[in-house]
């Protein structure tokens, strides 16, 4: 059923070439048989009577969800149908099918390197998350829930195992989608797979882990205290200033100091990747899908001549993925927190340093990664297949002489940008909207439309909303309990009404889903 649905989507809404490349990467094709899909646990069995959303549909009556509005206005790429139908199959057969599907997608040494890296990374974050909960418990918290955690089950060990298994299965499916896009040429493999990256340094990892464990214990205790308190808990940060709007001066997700300290900025990436079990980067890279299509339409190579803006760039991690794919593009990162902006600048400088080092290396990324993995396997006494010889596939002839596009960092509110009209060809906004009051979302939409050039593209990547994954609708709003005061209003609001023709005046274009993230793109009329 699902592949048939993907075929219908490809015939009516997507270009044939894109669908063929994407579905091939997922291990399916547009003419695959229904039976082959129904026996694959990773896709789930499309049994409509098992959906929790059915009863909710009855309760909501004729109320339309944001996903309903999306369906009427956007070209939905194959990932929308995939995640709309996906469900966790916790049976041994389902687990076996998932692992076989993942293994079958490793067709080349590059694929094998991708899987080795991401499975190890997710396993690390899984263990780190468990350690954080244990640290909180030993600190006197008595466990993560304290009467019911917003994202977990009943707080029992069994509930934790089930939740961890589901998240791991979802991570694997996320990685399959990410790898399919890489193999289709939509975007490059993540640059941090390079074994020269600092995250392969044990000392660097240890320092990040230490910061996370301290922050995790503090965050979970604050969440428990808030749930126990009969009065509204204090959520204000330590700083007050007229340059920051009131909504901003909160300790979002009970994070120490909110957005206003170096400590917060330094632990943010580790905390969020642990929450998502290492799949956050892959989810964010889905925003590169419409950007890639827009670039191809414009015939832009390496981003040369284009101007790009990321709203609320945070620590700048996603911005480094953008620059890695379009190194000659002039980019600007806009962020309100000076502490996060400083971290973004550090990450940008590190990416530039790593790129120069990689371009002067005698071996490509795949060769170096496989060599490191092979060395670890040999040390463990495992059989190792022949490794590819060193080559310069990933390195240009004039190593180290590349001229990169400019990169600027600007401290400002997204709703009050200091740029002239029509300043940028492409704009992204990643994980910002759910942390804004409804009226501020509209201000941001109008500002984004103002600074976008005619014919330009605006790409929104944020949390899924009601109807995107119906099986999650019942509990989706509970994320708001983790000191996300505007989350519930976000998941109920159709973004086409905010950014589309009746809102900021942009034209709806494409929609993608990847696990907990949805990506909507808009274009400015020429």
Buried (B, 14 or more C-beta within 10 A) or exposed (E): BBBBBBBEBBEEBBEEEBBBBBBBBBBBBBEBEEEEBBEBBBBBBBEEEEBEBEEBBEEBEEEEBBBEBBBEBBBBBBBBBBBBBBBBBEEEEBBEBBBBBBEEBBEEBBBBBBBBBBBEBBBBBBEBBBBBBBBBBEEEBEBBBBEEBBBBBEBEEEBBEBBBEBBBBBBBBBBBBBBBBBBBEBBBBBBBBBBBBEBBEEEEBEEBBEBBBBBBBBBBBBBBBBBEEEEEBEBEBEEEEEEBBEBBBBBBBBBBBBBBBEBBBBBBBBBBBBBBBBBBBBBBBBBBBBBBBBBEEBEBEBBEEBBBBBBBBBBBBBBBBBBBBBBBBBBBBBBBBBBBBBBBBBBBEBBBEBBBBBBEBEBBBBBBBBBBBBEEBEEEEEEEEEBBEEEBEBBEEEBEEBEBBEBEBBBBBBBEBEBEEBBBBBBBBBBBBBBBBEEBBBBBBBBBBBBBBEBBBBBBBBBBBBBBBBBBBEEBBBBBBBBBEBBBBBBBBBBBBBBBBEBBBBBBBBBBBBBBBBBBBBBBEE
